[in-house]
């Protein structure tokens, strides 16, 4: 669950969360010093979610490049061995 949260949801929502945090800070600043406060309803929401999608794709692409196995390895899927579940793993190819 944490992998899904960190690779899909957090990058997708990060620009929107940053904008909301800035708007919240700005409203407090305006309350102290005067001026025009930003309205969340008029925020650049389509742009923020587009940037979030681009950021999520960048995270997924980076993860795929970094965590991939070597071409000279073979994936062994999960299987039962002597009644115990052996998780999937990569093994070097046999010559």
C-alpha positions, 0 to 999 in steps of 0.5 A: 500500500505504501508503494502505491501511495508513494509512486502514484498518489503523492506525486499526483497530488503534490503540486495541488498540495503545494498550491493549497499550502501557499494559498493558506500561508498567503491568506494568513499573510494578507490577514496580517498585512492587508492586500488581496487574498487568493481564492482557492476556487479560482486556482489553476487546478487543471494546470496543477493536476496536469503537472501532478500527472507529469510528475507521477509519470516521471517518478514511475519512469525513474522507478522503472529504470532504477529498480529493473533487473539485469538482462542476464537474470531470469525471473522466477515466479512465486511457487511452493517448495516443500509446502512453503511459499517461496517469493518471486525473485531474480536468478542469474541465467544458467549457462 
